[in-house]
Amino acid sequence: MRGNRLGANRWAAVGMGLAAAIGGAIGAAEFFSGRASRQYLPRGRKPFGGTEAVVVLGYPAKHDGSTHPLQRWRCRIAARSLDARAEGMLVFTGGAVRRDWPEAEVMARYTRDTFGIPAARIVTETKAESTWQNIEFTIPIIEHADRIKIASDPMHAARARRYLLLQRPDLAARLVPAADYRFGEKWWLKLPTTAHELAAIARRRAGALANRSAAAPRRK
């Protein structure tokens, strides 16, 4: 009996530890996602009026061409980010990187059919093969807009805003927040996307540090 009791207590402790670890990971993903949704945005509110462009970053579809859950989440973010009162458009960007179907076309079709966004308000860019190119190749489409939003999962959207700041600071000054962060939404997708972006940030910082060290003059 005593052995059974000790075994049960041990498993209970393991379960509690596992639950605490999962809860901590979810909490961390929420924190970093919430913070990312405010990063690389210029200070001051942009006045209403004029035109709006929402850049929707691509992600590969499933092997059969159907939408991936991450694609559907990004499409939902894009649809609710588009201001119905403004003259605006959704710009889906992404080529056929890992699949036979361009990411932009798959996501544009899903958004039109699921959220009822008129085809006249949708534009696709189907050549980009990276987030950097997502921004680079959509610049000619969005540079006329008075307000620009980036629609993706929060951590990824922050990286794309940074890329726009690097490529076209004048356009980055027109950035306004997208409706990309809601507490608790798709937490099971926030976990891997947050981990991926944090790892990318760590690699970038390590590379920058290595470059500075290599460029620093050596003492004799």
VENSULHU-V325892 format. One record per residue. N is the residue number from 1. RES is the residue in one letter. SS is DSSP state (alpha for helix, beta for strand, coil for the rest). PSI is psi as a letter, one per 30 degrees, with the letter a starting at -180 (none if undefined). Layout:
BEGIN
((N RES SS PSI) (N RES SS PSI))
END
This chain:
BEGIN
((1 M coil e) (2 R alpha e) (3 G alpha e) (4 N alpha e) (5 R alpha e) (6 L alpha e) (7 G alpha e) (8 A alpha e) (9 N alpha e) (10 R alpha e) (11 W alpha e) (12 A alpha e) (13 A alpha e) (14 V alpha e) (15 G alpha e) (16 M alpha e) (17 G alpha e) (18 L alpha e) (19 A alpha e) (20 A alpha e) (21 A alpha e) (22 I alpha e) (23 G alpha e) (24 G alpha e) (25 A alpha e) (26 I alpha e) (27 G alpha e) (28 A alpha e) (29 A alpha e) (30 E alpha e) (31 F alpha e) (32 F alpha e) (33 S alpha e) (34 G alpha e) (35 R alpha e) (36 A alpha e) (37 S coil f) (38 R coil f) (39 Q coil k) (40 Y coil h) (41 L coil k) (42 P coil l) (43 R coil l) (44 G coil k) (45 R coil k) (46 K coil k) (47 P coil k) (48 F coil k) (49 G coil l) (50 G coil b) (51 T beta l) (52 E beta k) (53 A beta k) (54 V beta j) (55 V beta k) (56 V beta j) (57 L beta k) (58 G coil l) (59 Y coil k) (60 P coil k) (61 A coil l) (62 K coil l) (63 H coil f) (64 D coil g) (65 G coil f) (66 S coil l) (67 T coil k) (68 H coil k) (69 P alpha e) (70 L alpha e) (71 Q alpha e) (72 R alpha e) (73 W alpha e) (74 R alpha e) (75 C alpha e) (76 R alpha e) (77 I alpha e) (78 A alpha e) (79 A alpha e) (80 R alpha f) (81 S alpha f) (82 L coil j) (83 D coil j) (84 A coil f) (85 R coil f) (86 A coil l) (87 E beta j) (88 G beta l) (89 M beta l) (90 L beta k) (91 V beta j) (92 F beta k) (93 T beta k) (94 G coil k) (95 G coil a) (96 A coil i) (97 V coil e) (98 R coil f) (99 R coil l) (100 D coil f) (101 W coil k) (102 P coil k) (103 E alpha e) (104 A alpha e) (105 E alpha e) (106 V alpha e) (107 M alpha e) (108 A alpha e) (109 R alpha e) (110 Y alpha e) (111 T alpha e) (112 R alpha e) (113 D alpha e) (114 T alpha e) (115 F alpha f) (116 G coil g) (117 I coil k) (118 P coil k) (119 A alpha f) (120 A alpha f) (121 R alpha g) (122 I beta k) (123 V beta k) (124 T beta k) (125 E beta j) (126 T coil g) (127 K coil f) (128 A coil k) (129 E coil g) (130 S coil l) (131 T alpha e) (132 W alpha e) (133 Q alpha e) (134 N alpha e) (135 I alpha e) (136 E alpha e) (137 F alpha f) (138 T alpha f) (139 I alpha e) (140 P alpha f) (141 I alpha e) (142 I alpha f) (143 E coil f) (144 H coil f) (145 A coil k) (146 D coil f) (147 R beta k) (148 I beta k) (149 K beta k) (150 I beta k) (151 A beta j) (152 S coil a) (153 D coil k) (154 P alpha e) (155 M alpha e) (156 H alpha e) (157 A alpha e) (158 A alpha e) (159 R alpha e) (160 A alpha e) (161 R alpha e) (162 R alpha e) (163 Y alpha e) (164 L alpha e) (165 L alpha e) (166 L alpha e) (167 Q alpha e) (168 R coil i) (169 P alpha e) (170 D alpha e) (171 L alpha e) (172 A alpha f) (173 A coil f) (174 R coil g) (175 L beta k) (176 V coil l) (177 P coil k) (178 A coil l) (179 A coil i) (180 D coil f) (181 Y coil k) (182 R coil k) (183 F coil k) (184 G coil f) (185 E coil k) (186 K coil h) (187 W alpha f) (188 W alpha f) (189 L alpha f) (190 K alpha e) (191 L alpha e) (192 P alpha e) (193 T alpha e) (194 T alpha e) (195 A alpha e) (196 H alpha e) (197 E alpha e) (198 L alpha e) (199 A alpha e) (200 A alpha e) (201 I alpha e) (202 A alpha e) (203 R alpha e) (204 R alpha e) (205 R alpha e) (206 A alpha e) (207 G alpha e) (208 A alpha e) (209 L alpha e) (210 A alpha e) (211 N alpha e) (212 R alpha e) (213 S alpha e) (214 A alpha e) (215 A alpha f) (216 A coil k) (217 P coil k) (218 R coil k) (219 R coil k) (220 K coil none))
END
